Amino acid sequence: MDLAVPEEARRGLEALLAELGGTDLIVISAGTGELNADLAWPPDRDTIAVNVMGFAAVAQRAMAHLLAQGHGHLVGVSSVAKLRGSGDGAAYSASKAFVSTYLDGLRDKAKRSRLPITVTEICPGFVDTAMMKADKPFWVATPEQAAACIDRAIAHRARHAYVTPRWRLVGLLLRMLPGP
Ligand SMILES: NC(=O)c1ccc[n+]([C@@H]2O[C@H](COP(=O)([O-])OP(=O)(O)OC[C@H]3O[C@@H](n4cnc5c(N)ncnc54)[C@H](OP(=O)(O)O)[C@@H]3O)[C@@H](O)[C@H]2O)c1
């Protein structure tokens, strides 16, 4: 499914859920983002289309399914970038703040339902994939290491998980330091 076409993505998810006859776990990992220091519009537009509109369209449909089913686990992939607006990629960091806050909202919804539904926010630092666009990346995880961390977070039904866990230190630091 193409998250840039939200109605189609929702229909794709519905078809998949119908074919499976329900599911215990839905992981939304798709995302996009470009370095955009020149403030070109198309990269920002495309990032917002996929990471904001597309993410919400699919996450909302997934949660509706879990609520109707009465149980399950929704996992969304955000980023440490959510913590700080960046002049190199303002749309990307803002879109990941949206992902995280949207997941918080869905978690609150699940809690109020009193149903056994877990919502997990995954916050990777740098992972060695095509998405890693930084000039000077550090603490780079392999995709296998990242996947193992995400697997553990899912098994523990964590509400929030940094990938790898030491990125929590960067998270704490960014929360303490003044913003731009
Ligand atoms: N790598 C990092 O350093 C890093 C750090 C923080 C957060 N993240 C987040 O981790 C998630 C996974 O990224 P990754 O590191 O695994 O990078 P990746 O290997 O480039 O994977 C990106 C994934 O998103 C999918 N995608 C992109 N646009 C889409 C669209 N319009 N509709 C449907 N799927 C789309 C891609 O599908 P196709 O292959 O079919 O295009 C691909 O499966 C993303 O949300 C990313 O923002 C990554």
The ligand as a Gaussian input file, in Angstrom:
#p B3LYP/6-31G(d) Opt

LIG

0 1
 N       17.235000       4.562000       9.617000
 C       17.245000       5.481000      10.561000
 O       18.315000       6.030000      10.926000
 C       15.962000       5.869000      11.244000
 C       16.049000       6.676000      12.396000
 C       14.878000       7.033000      13.028000
 C       13.649000       6.601000      12.573000
 N       13.594000       5.827000      11.450000
 C       12.267000       5.418000      10.998000
 O       12.241000       4.015000      10.832000
 C       11.197000       3.673000       9.902000
 C       11.711000       2.616000       8.950000
 O       12.762000       3.182000       8.185000
 P       14.063000       2.328000       7.830000
 O       15.185000       2.864000       8.638000
 O       13.754000       0.879000       7.897000
 O       14.327000       2.839000       6.350000
 P       14.048000       2.136000       4.952000
 O       14.785000       0.863000       4.880000
 O       14.315000       3.194000       3.940000
 O       12.516000       1.816000       5.032000
 C       11.523000       2.781000       4.819000
 C       10.252000       2.014000       4.608000
 O        9.159000       2.921000       4.449000
 C        8.402000       2.511000       3.330000
 N        7.738000       3.642000       2.707000
 C        8.267000       4.832000       2.340000
 N        7.333000       5.592000       1.727000
 C        6.186000       4.846000       1.708000
 C        4.874000       5.057000       1.212000
 N        4.540000       6.190000       0.575000
 N        3.953000       4.077000       1.366000
 C        4.278000       2.914000       1.973000
 N        5.502000       2.660000       2.461000
 C        6.446000       3.606000       2.322000
 C        9.410000       1.882000       2.389000
 O        8.742000       1.030000       1.508000
 P        9.386000       0.694000       0.060000
 O       10.636000      -0.036000       0.349000
 O        8.322000      -0.100000      -0.592000
 O        9.645000       2.030000      -0.580000
 C       10.303000       1.140000       3.367000
 O        9.760000      -0.122000       3.671000
 C       10.779000       4.989000       9.236000
 O        9.538000       5.402000       9.765000
 C       11.882000       5.954000       9.626000
 O       11.430000       7.297000       9.676000
 C       14.714000       5.431000      10.791000

